Amino acid sequence: MAKSGTAEVLTGAVVLLIAAGFLGFAVAHSGRTASAGYQLHAQFDHVDGLNPGADVRIAGVKVGSVVSMEIDPKTFLADVTLTVRDNIHLPKDTGAEITSESLLGGKFLNLSPGGSGTDLAPGGLITITQSSISLEQLLGKFIFSAASLTDKVKDTGSSGTDKGGAGTGASK
């Protein structure tokens, strides 16, 4: 009986070691590595769907990642801290936009470098920003505008119709 208990414990330990190996491999090859580089800040009205660890891209190429997001207690804007690779020098008039990867995908931060002659310093603030667009809000606005348009069509259609054949030239 003691041999069977020892075998079960050893089998369990081997299974746990293999599972830990798979987990370590998955984490190491997930593509979500810590980005080396310098930090910048950007402030947005809404950061819906953007998460720490999300990509920072220029022209579709990953150049950094989102480090953290906090609320600025003075302006009540979302302050996003991001990293950009050291070999990327962004002009002061660079814009930042929260963009969707697809209709069902996550969001990332897209940078659009400007044409200024001076670069953003490490720790600098990107001042030209566009917040995330809420798909739910857009869909709600579309549904309500379509419903009000349908109501207007019904109202104008019923008042302008000829019911009863008046004016058809009926005689005695």
Backbone as a chain_set.jsonl record, in Angstrom:
{"seq": "MAKSGTAEVLTGAVVLLIAAGFLGFAVAHSGRTASAGYQLHAQFDHVDGLNPGADVRIAGVKVGSVVSMEIDPKTFLADVTLTVRDNIHLPKDTGAEITSESLLGGKFLNLSPGGSGTDLAPGGLITITQSSISLEQLLGKFIFSAASLTDKVKDTGSSGTDKGGAGTGASK", "coords": {"N": [[0.831, -1.19, 0.0], [2.001, 1.225, 0.72], [3.798, 1.593, -1.359], [2.14, 2.146, -3.523], [1.033, 4.631, -2.821], [3.318, 6.266, -2.81], [4.004, 6.124, -5.514], [1.838, 7.458, -6.662], [2.182, 10.035, -5.646], [4.668, 10.707, -6.778], [3.968, 10.596, -9.512], [2.071, 12.656, -9.616], [3.76, 14.824, -8.977], [5.451, 14.831, -11.213], [3.592, 15.439, -13.24], [2.845, 18.03, -12.413], [5.316, 19.366, -12.725], [5.652, 19.179, -15.517], [3.409, 20.664, -16.341], [4.123, 23.174, -15.271], [6.355, 23.655, -16.833], [5.154, 23.932, -19.407], [3.614, 26.227, -18.912], [5.637, 28.116, -18.366], [6.909, 28.153, -20.875], [4.808, 29.15, -22.475], [4.447, 31.738, -21.414], [6.961, 32.847, -21.919], [6.995, 32.912, -24.698], [4.873, 34.496, -25.481], [4.848, 36.989, -26.627], [4.35, 39.259, -25.225], [6.38, 40.92, -23.946], [8.343, 42.796, -21.611], [8.774, 46.121, -22.452], [11.7, 47.702, -23.355], [12.974, 50.968, -23.129], [12.142, 54.477, -23.383], [9.913, 56.391, -21.274], [6.729, 57.877, -21.924], [3.922, 60.135, -21.63], [0.378, 60.384, -22.061], [-2.772, 61.985, -22.263], [-6.21, 61.19, -22.048], [-9.757, 61.432, -22.768], [-11.367, 59.139, -22.687], [-10.491, 55.753, -22.183], [-11.498, 53.331, -22.929], [-11.333, 49.867, -23.154], [-8.58, 49.765, -23.562], [-5.672, 48.356, -22.243], [-3.137, 47.856, -19.681], [-0.034, 46.772, -20.977], [-0.846, 46.639, -23.554], [-0.181, 47.061, -27.074], [1.955, 49.63, -28.41], [1.996, 51.341, -31.329], [3.481, 52.347, -34.445], [2.6, 53.121, -37.635], [1.549, 50.553, -37.802], [3.531, 48.919, -36.769], [4.921, 47.439, -33.925], [6.24, 49.415, -31.388], [6.501, 49.776, -28.75], [4.91, 49.637, -25.49], [1.918, 49.884, -23.468], [2.209, 51.0, -20.21], [0.936, 51.792, -17.776], [-2.198, 53.047, -16.43], [-3.872, 55.82, -15.116], [-6.019, 58.008, -13.211], [-5.97, 61.458, -13.546], [-6.12, 63.524, -10.843], [-6.662, 66.25, -10.93], [-7.544, 67.055, -13.503], [-9.243, 65.032, -14.209], [-8.814, 63.346, -16.327], [-7.767, 60.428, -18.137], [-4.602, 59.327, -17.518], [-2.178, 58.0, -19.4], [0.602, 55.974, -19.276], [3.315, 55.153, -21.289], [5.741, 53.152, -23.026], [8.4, 53.676, -25.343], [10.573, 52.445, -27.816], [14.11, 52.987, -27.508], [15.469, 53.751, -29.847], [13.64, 55.14, -31.347], [12.769, 58.322, -32.037], [10.522, 60.627, -31.216], [8.749, 63.372, -32.653], [7.73, 66.546, -31.164], [5.1, 67.197, -31.841], [3.681, 64.84, -32.08], [0.915, 62.647, -32.452], [-1.457, 60.741, -30.531], [-3.556, 57.952, -30.6], [-6.263, 55.938, -29.629], [-6.964, 52.856, -30.862], [-8.915, 50.285, -32.437], [-8.106, 46.851, -32.925], [-9.687, 45.137, -34.403], [-13.187, 44.505, -35.091], [-13.88, 42.76, -33.06], [-11.581, 42.548, -31.632], [-8.886, 43.536, -29.371], [-7.668, 46.711, -28.109], [-5.233, 49.135, -29.141], [-2.516, 51.506, -28.859], [-2.001, 53.951, -31.136], [0.536, 55.744, -32.637], [1.13, 58.809, -34.28], [3.594, 60.273, -35.815], [4.62, 63.69, -35.9], [5.756, 66.671, -37.598], [7.561, 68.28, -36.309], [10.602, 69.954, -35.402], [11.775, 69.521, -32.967], [12.243, 67.019, -30.464], [10.231, 64.826, -28.384], [10.953, 64.732, -24.98], [12.226, 62.185, -22.749], [9.74, 61.067, -20.511], [8.03, 63.01, -21.288], [4.969, 64.703, -22.424], [2.448, 63.705, -24.575], [0.461, 65.719, -26.402], [-1.496, 65.856, -28.365], [-4.229, 64.046, -28.731], [-6.528, 61.338, -29.322], [-9.382, 59.961, -28.094], [-10.637, 56.678, -27.201], [-13.13, 55.148, -29.225], [-16.361, 54.3, -28.479], [-17.919, 51.419, -29.342], [-20.404, 50.538, -28.544], [-21.758, 52.924, -27.868], [-21.82, 54.189, -30.384], [-23.393, 52.347, -31.818], [-25.768, 52.491, -30.362], [-26.508, 55.195, -30.857], [-26.916, 55.025, -33.618], [-29.082, 53.226, -33.76], [-31.11, 54.672, -32.384], [-31.263, 56.955, -33.99], [-32.074, 55.832, -36.397], [-34.553, 54.845, -35.623], [-35.936, 57.222, -35.01], [-35.938, 58.4, -37.52], [-37.515, 56.589, -38.922], [-39.948, 57.008, -37.61], [-40.459, 59.66, -38.418], [-40.811, 59.314, -41.169], [-43.109, 57.748, -41.179], [-44.928, 59.58, -40.071], [-44.999, 61.695, -41.998], [-45.782, 60.301, -44.222], [-48.409, 59.369, -43.693], [-49.987, 61.671, -43.475], [-49.995, 62.839, -45.957], [-51.371, 61.304, -47.78], [-53.989, 60.239, -50.009], [-57.05, 59.397, -49.028], [-59.925, 57.682, -49.67], [-60.674, 58.499, -52.167], [-61.354, 61.091, -52.975], [-61.852, 63.719, -55.265], [-61.72, 62.322, -57.626], [-63.355, 62.638, -59.703], [-65.916, 61.649, -59.541], [-69.3, 61.178, -60.502], [-72.885, 62.019, -60.332]], "CA": [[0.0, 0.0, 0.0], [2.878, 2.388, 0.774], [4.38, 1.782, -2.682], [1.145, 2.761, -4.392], [0.931, 6.044, -2.424], [4.531, 6.935, -3.28], [3.906, 6.221, -6.974], [0.855, 8.507, -6.969], [2.807, 11.324, -5.322], [5.678, 10.969, -7.806], [3.254, 10.883, -10.756], [1.517, 14.01, -9.459], [4.862, 15.788, -9.047], [5.887, 14.893, -12.618], [2.555, 16.176, -13.972], [2.965, 19.445, -12.049], [6.528, 19.892, -13.359], [5.377, 19.337, -16.951], [2.482, 21.796, -16.467], [4.906, 24.391, -15.027], [7.18, 23.86, -18.03], [4.292, 24.474, -20.455], [3.265, 27.599, -18.53], [6.823, 28.944, -18.579], [7.087, 28.293, -22.323], [3.753, 30.021, -22.983], [4.736, 33.108, -20.993], [8.176, 33.305, -22.599], [6.754, 33.085, -26.13], [3.569, 35.131, -25.687], [4.985, 38.255, -27.336], [4.072, 40.351, -24.292], [7.577, 41.128, -23.142], [8.491, 44.153, -21.094], [9.442, 46.945, -23.455], [12.758, 48.599, -22.917], [12.851, 52.247, -23.814], [11.831, 55.612, -22.519], [8.489, 56.547, -20.994], [5.993, 59.088, -22.292], [2.569, 60.2, -21.081], [-0.669, 60.956, -22.907], [-4.023, 62.082, -21.514], [-7.381, 60.914, -22.871], [-11.077, 61.49, -22.131], [-11.82, 57.762, -22.504], [-9.524, 54.726, -22.577], [-12.272, 52.092, -22.932], [-10.77, 48.722, -23.858], [-7.114, 49.777, -23.566], [-5.186, 47.73, -21.013], [-1.677, 47.81, -19.537], [0.535, 45.698, -21.775], [-1.288, 46.78, -24.946], [0.858, 47.53, -27.989], [2.081, 50.997, -28.923], [2.428, 51.109, -32.707], [3.627, 53.402, -35.445], [2.396, 52.531, -38.959], [1.264, 49.138, -37.635], [4.681, 48.207, -36.22], [5.021, 47.612, -32.475], [7.429, 50.154, -30.967], [6.472, 49.915, -27.3], [3.708, 49.108, -24.855], [1.274, 50.684, -22.428], [2.716, 50.568, -18.907], [-0.083, 51.969, -16.738], [-3.248, 54.056, -16.651], [-4.368, 56.387, -13.862], [-6.836, 59.214, -13.351], [-5.365, 62.692, -13.049], [-7.124, 64.066, -9.918], [-6.964, 67.655, -11.219], [-8.273, 67.208, -14.767], [-10.109, 63.861, -14.352], [-8.499, 62.661, -17.571], [-6.98, 59.215, -17.972], [-3.193, 59.538, -17.829], [-1.614, 56.738, -19.868], [2.062, 55.919, -19.348], [3.703, 54.203, -22.309], [7.162, 53.123, -23.356], [8.759, 53.666, -26.759], [11.967, 52.0, -27.961], [15.109, 54.055, -27.445], [15.908, 54.194, -31.17], [12.551, 55.902, -31.96], [12.738, 59.686, -31.5], [9.248, 61.186, -31.669], [8.623, 64.839, -32.634], [6.841, 67.099, -30.132], [3.716, 67.252, -32.293], [3.182, 63.487, -32.32], [-0.437, 62.394, -31.974], [-1.724, 59.397, -29.999], [-4.953, 57.59, -30.832], [-6.621, 54.586, -29.206], [-7.559, 52.248, -32.039], [-9.288, 48.872, -32.337], [-7.447, 45.933, -33.848], [-10.771, 44.675, -35.259], [-14.457, 44.687, -34.394], [-13.922, 41.922, -31.862], [-10.262, 42.505, -31.016], [-8.527, 44.497, -28.345], [-7.284, 48.043, -28.548], [-3.827, 49.488, -29.024], [-2.241, 52.936, -28.955], [-1.353, 54.253, -32.407], [1.229, 57.032, -32.632], [1.32, 59.436, -35.589], [4.638, 61.292, -35.647], [4.415, 64.961, -36.587], [6.889, 67.177, -38.361], [8.305, 69.256, -35.511], [12.055, 69.782, -35.364], [12.216, 69.138, -31.623], [11.729, 65.716, -30.051], [9.696, 64.668, -27.034], [11.949, 64.266, -24.013], [11.725, 61.098, -21.902], [8.817, 61.558, -19.492], [7.232, 64.083, -21.878], [3.53, 64.54, -22.583], [1.866, 63.805, -25.916], [-0.693, 66.599, -26.185], [-2.516, 65.645, -29.394], [-4.753, 62.708, -28.472], [-7.903, 60.996, -29.685], [-9.826, 58.91, -27.185], [-11.235, 55.485, -27.782], [-14.514, 55.29, -29.673], [-17.145, 53.212, -27.924], [-18.773, 50.782, -30.333], [-21.748, 50.477, -27.977], [-22.37, 54.24, -28.011], [-22.11, 54.404, -31.8], [-24.503, 51.496, -32.183], [-26.956, 53.077, -29.74], [-26.879, 56.394, -31.602], [-27.441, 54.601, -34.913], [-30.409, 52.635, -33.568], [-32.06, 55.713, -32.051], [-31.464, 57.842, -35.143], [-32.866, 55.082, -37.371], [-35.919, 54.782, -35.11], [-36.575, 58.536, -35.165], [-36.134, 58.591, -38.952], [-38.677, 55.77, -39.28], [-41.128, 57.708, -37.098], [-40.697, 60.822, -39.269], [-41.332, 58.829, -42.443], [-44.495, 57.333, -40.934], [-45.738, 60.781, -39.862], [-45.19, 62.427, -43.255], [-46.454, 59.416, -45.175], [-49.832, 59.214, -43.409], [-50.713, 62.931, -43.629], [-50.013, 63.285, -47.335], [-52.004, 60.338, -48.677], [-55.379, 60.488, -50.389], [-57.87, 58.268, -48.593], [-61.351, 57.827, -49.941], [-60.902, 58.766, -53.581], [-61.885, 62.434, -53.241], [-61.243, 64.364, -56.423], [-61.541, 61.389, -58.717], [-64.297, 62.98, -60.763], [-67.121, 60.835, -59.432], [-70.526, 61.944, -60.824], [-74.132, 61.555, -59.771]], "C": [[0.871, 1.247, 0.0], [3.505, 2.667, -0.581], [3.413, 2.495, -3.609], [0.985, 4.246, -4.058], [2.129, 6.843, -2.892], [4.494, 7.117, -4.787], [2.934, 7.335, -7.381], [1.443, 9.892, -6.722], [3.845, 11.687, -6.383], [5.021, 11.309, -9.153], [2.661, 12.286, -10.718], [2.587, 15.079, -9.58], [5.358, 15.941, -10.483], [4.881, 15.68, -13.453], [2.645, 17.669, -13.672], [4.201, 20.085, -12.679], [6.32, 20.119, -14.859], [4.44, 20.524, -17.176], [3.216, 23.119, -16.249], [5.808, 24.699, -16.222], [6.377, 24.446, -19.174], [3.912, 25.929, -20.158], [4.44, 28.543, -18.758], [7.083, 29.184, -20.055], [6.067, 29.268, -22.897], [4.016, 31.481, -22.629], [5.939, 33.666, -21.746], [7.945, 33.595, -24.073], [5.429, 33.767, -26.438], [3.664, 36.424, -26.478], [4.717, 39.456, -26.457], [5.268, 40.539, -23.375], [7.61, 42.57, -22.655], [9.297, 44.966, -22.102], [10.512, 47.797, -22.806], [12.597, 49.89, -23.706], [12.544, 53.344, -22.831], [10.319, 55.767, -22.388], [7.98, 57.89, -21.485], [4.624, 59.01, -21.636], [1.638, 60.794, -22.125], [-1.947, 60.957, -22.088], [-5.208, 61.978, -22.466], [-8.656, 61.111, -22.063], [-11.554, 60.085, -21.764], [-10.719, 56.811, -22.959], [-10.199, 53.356, -22.593], [-11.584, 51.014, -23.753], [-9.254, 48.689, -23.93], [-6.637, 49.245, -22.213], [-3.671, 47.866, -20.904], [-1.135, 46.583, -20.267], [0.127, 45.77, -23.231], [-0.147, 47.356, -25.788], [0.788, 49.039, -28.192], [2.688, 50.827, -30.304], [2.585, 52.406, -33.484], [3.54, 52.697, -36.791], [2.19, 51.024, -38.877], [2.382, 48.314, -37.036], [4.784, 48.503, -34.724], [6.334, 48.289, -32.122], [7.485, 50.326, -29.45], [5.22, 49.29, -26.745], [3.179, 50.081, -23.816], [1.713, 50.123, -21.084], [1.623, 50.649, -17.849], [-1.083, 53.033, -17.15], [-3.767, 54.505, -15.283], [-5.244, 57.589, -14.177], [-6.057, 60.392, -12.784], [-6.402, 63.364, -12.148], [-7.483, 65.528, -10.181], [-7.841, 67.806, -12.454], [-9.312, 66.111, -14.995], [-9.976, 63.211, -15.72], [-7.704, 61.407, -17.247], [-5.556, 59.503, -18.426], [-2.577, 58.179, -18.155], [-0.099, 56.88, -19.932], [2.429, 54.825, -20.337], [5.208, 54.233, -22.488], [7.315, 53.073, -24.867], [10.234, 53.277, -26.827], [12.917, 53.189, -28.032], [15.521, 54.581, -28.816], [14.828, 54.964, -31.939], [12.504, 57.27, -31.279], [11.521, 60.387, -32.076], [9.254, 62.71, -31.613], [7.611, 65.285, -31.58], [5.379, 67.091, -30.543], [3.176, 65.876, -32.71], [1.783, 63.35, -31.734], [-0.57, 60.957, -31.495], [-3.219, 59.135, -30.106], [-5.179, 56.155, -30.365], [-7.451, 53.98, -30.318], [-7.883, 50.791, -31.777], [-8.505, 48.052, -33.342], [-8.458, 45.398, -34.852], [-12.064, 44.907, -34.499], [-14.518, 43.909, -33.093], [-12.627, 41.943, -31.077], [-10.067, 43.562, -29.951], [-8.137, 45.832, -28.939], [-5.79, 48.229, -28.362], [-3.693, 50.994, -29.179], [-1.431, 53.185, -30.224], [-0.735, 55.652, -32.327], [1.395, 57.52, -34.064], [2.344, 60.551, -35.423], [4.334, 62.541, -36.478], [5.667, 65.388, -37.325], [7.739, 68.183, -37.61], [9.799, 68.929, -35.52], [12.579, 69.371, -34.008], [11.519, 67.845, -31.215], [11.127, 65.778, -28.658], [10.799, 64.136, -26.133], [11.381, 63.074, -23.248], [10.898, 61.663, -20.75], [7.901, 62.645, -20.008], [5.777, 63.697, -22.079], [3.148, 64.696, -24.047], [0.561, 64.57, -25.76], [-1.806, 66.41, -27.211], [-3.015, 64.211, -29.249], [-6.176, 62.565, -28.993], [-8.308, 59.792, -28.856], [-10.429, 57.743, -27.944], [-12.688, 55.76, -28.14], [-15.27, 54.063, -29.187], [-18.095, 52.671, -28.984], [-20.217, 50.73, -29.843], [-22.467, 51.814, -28.122], [-22.715, 54.537, -29.463], [-23.312, 53.593, -32.249], [-25.809, 52.033, -31.602], [-27.431, 54.319, -30.479], [-27.484, 56.029, -32.952], [-28.861, 54.06, -34.774], [-31.438, 53.713, -33.276], [-32.295, 56.673, -33.211], [-32.28, 57.136, -36.218], [-34.319, 55.005, -36.925], [-36.622, 56.12, -35.279], [-36.813, 58.849, -36.636], [-37.345, 57.802, -39.434], [-39.956, 56.436, -38.81], [-41.466, 58.917, -37.963], [-41.288, 60.409, -40.608], [-42.784, 58.406, -42.29], [-45.406, 58.546, -40.799], [-45.999, 61.502, -41.174], [-45.925, 61.576, -44.273], [-47.942, 59.334, -44.932], [-50.599, 60.504, -43.633], [-50.821, 63.347, -45.084], [-50.706, 62.314, -48.277], [-53.458, 60.687, -48.91], [-56.198, 59.267, -50.039], [-59.312, 58.548, -48.986], [-61.652, 58.226, -51.37], [-61.482, 60.136, -53.853], [-61.125, 63.027, -54.419], [-61.024, 63.43, -57.585], [-62.526, 61.643, -59.866], [-65.547, 62.108, -60.729], [-68.351, 61.665, -59.713], [-71.733, 61.269, -60.241], [-74.694, 60.433, -60.504]], "O": [[0.527, 2.234, -0.65], [3.727, 3.825, -0.936], [3.817, 3.353, -4.394], [0.815, 5.049, -4.976], [1.977, 7.984, -3.328], [4.91, 8.16, -5.291], [3.19, 8.067, -8.338], [1.221, 10.814, -7.506], [3.902, 12.83, -6.837], [5.476, 12.215, -9.852], [2.748, 13.022, -11.701], [2.367, 16.117, -10.203], [5.653, 17.052, -10.923], [5.273, 16.5, -14.283], [2.532, 18.488, -14.584], [4.139, 21.231, -13.122], [6.761, 21.131, -15.405], [4.651, 21.308, -18.101], [2.96, 24.087, -16.965], [6.002, 25.861, -16.579], [6.847, 25.359, -19.852], [3.894, 26.762, -21.063], [4.264, 29.643, -19.283], [7.439, 30.295, -20.451], [6.415, 30.12, -23.715], [3.825, 32.364, -23.464], [5.934, 34.825, -22.16], [8.63, 34.442, -24.646], [4.911, 33.63, -27.546], [2.643, 36.916, -26.959], [4.851, 40.587, -26.923], [5.17, 40.338, -22.165], [6.971, 43.449, -23.235], [10.366, 44.546, -22.546], [10.262, 48.515, -21.837], [12.124, 49.872, -24.843], [12.664, 53.176, -21.617], [9.552, 55.344, -23.252], [8.69, 58.895, -21.467], [4.216, 57.956, -21.147], [2.049, 61.598, -22.961], [-2.185, 60.038, -21.304], [-5.221, 62.584, -23.537], [-8.654, 60.979, -20.839], [-12.078, 59.863, -20.672], [-10.088, 57.031, -23.993], [-9.563, 52.341, -22.307], [-11.284, 51.228, -24.928], [-8.688, 47.67, -24.327], [-7.148, 49.645, -21.167], [-2.988, 47.979, -21.922], [-1.705, 45.495, -20.183], [0.679, 45.052, -24.065], [0.732, 48.048, -25.276], [-0.284, 49.642, -28.151], [3.762, 50.242, -30.448], [1.92, 53.408, -33.218], [4.315, 51.78, -37.064], [2.604, 50.292, -39.776], [2.205, 47.116, -36.813], [4.741, 49.66, -34.305], [7.408, 47.817, -32.497], [8.408, 50.949, -28.927], [4.543, 48.514, -27.42], [3.888, 50.973, -23.35], [1.607, 48.921, -20.841], [1.402, 49.691, -17.108], [-0.856, 53.808, -18.078], [-4.061, 53.685, -14.412], [-5.207, 58.12, -15.287], [-5.545, 60.324, -11.667], [-7.468, 63.744, -12.633], [-8.513, 65.998, -9.699], [-8.781, 68.6, -12.453], [-10.167, 66.24, -15.871], [-10.92, 62.595, -16.214], [-7.047, 61.329, -16.209], [-5.328, 59.877, -19.576], [-2.47, 57.314, -17.285], [0.419, 57.799, -20.567], [1.927, 53.705, -20.248], [5.869, 55.213, -22.144], [6.481, 52.511, -25.577], [11.042, 53.715, -26.008], [12.572, 54.252, -28.547], [15.889, 55.75, -28.934], [15.07, 55.398, -33.065], [12.231, 57.363, -30.082], [11.478, 60.705, -33.265], [9.717, 63.286, -30.629], [6.751, 64.512, -31.159], [4.501, 66.989, -29.687], [2.319, 65.777, -33.588], [1.499, 63.871, -30.655], [0.116, 60.063, -31.99], [-4.041, 59.98, -29.751], [-4.385, 55.264, -30.668], [-8.503, 54.506, -30.683], [-7.208, 50.133, -30.985], [-8.266, 48.49, -34.467], [-8.13, 45.221, -36.025], [-12.049, 45.442, -33.39], [-15.142, 44.354, -32.129], [-12.571, 41.412, -29.968], [-10.954, 44.367, -29.67], [-8.267, 46.047, -30.144], [-5.164, 47.568, -27.534], [-4.637, 51.674, -29.58], [-0.313, 52.69, -30.366], [-1.415, 56.621, -31.988], [1.755, 56.75, -34.955], [2.015, 61.639, -34.951], [3.854, 62.452, -37.609], [6.53, 64.569, -37.638], [8.558, 68.872, -38.218], [10.195, 67.769, -35.633], [13.717, 68.915, -33.901], [10.365, 67.604, -31.57], [11.456, 66.653, -27.857], [11.498, 63.189, -26.494], [10.162, 62.964, -23.113], [11.307, 62.621, -20.094], [7.075, 63.162, -19.256], [5.396, 62.536, -21.93], [3.483, 65.696, -24.682], [-0.346, 64.118, -25.061], [-2.952, 66.772, -26.943], [-2.309, 63.267, -29.602], [-6.923, 63.539, -29.091], [-7.669, 58.741, -28.905], [-10.69, 57.81, -29.145], [-13.383, 56.506, -27.451], [-14.871, 52.929, -29.45], [-18.973, 53.389, -29.464], [-21.149, 50.863, -30.636], [-23.65, 51.847, -28.46], [-23.784, 55.076, -29.748], [-24.161, 54.098, -32.983], [-26.838, 52.028, -32.277], [-28.631, 54.483, -30.704], [-28.455, 56.649, -33.386], [-29.739, 54.394, -35.569], [-32.528, 53.691, -33.848], [-33.413, 57.156, -33.395], [-33.097, 57.77, -36.886], [-35.224, 55.089, -37.754], [-37.794, 56.152, -35.656], [-37.802, 59.503, -36.968], [-38.117, 58.289, -40.261], [-40.953, 56.433, -39.533], [-42.642, 59.176, -38.219], [-42.175, 61.087, -41.127], [-43.604, 58.672, -43.168], [-46.515, 58.559, -41.334], [-47.139, 61.887, -41.435], [-46.636, 62.119, -45.119], [-48.698, 59.237, -45.899], [-51.784, 60.442, -43.96], [-51.688, 64.157, -45.412], [-50.626, 62.499, -49.491], [-54.082, 61.36, -48.09], [-56.064, 58.22, -50.672], [-59.846, 59.599, -48.633], [-62.823, 58.281, -51.743], [-62.073, 60.325, -54.916], [-59.913, 62.856, -54.548], [-60.207, 63.723, -58.458], [-62.514, 60.937, -60.874], [-66.163, 61.858, -61.765], [-68.448, 62.781, -59.203], [-71.674, 60.149, -59.733], [-75.758, 59.93, -60.142]]}, "num_chains": 1, "name": "protein.A"}
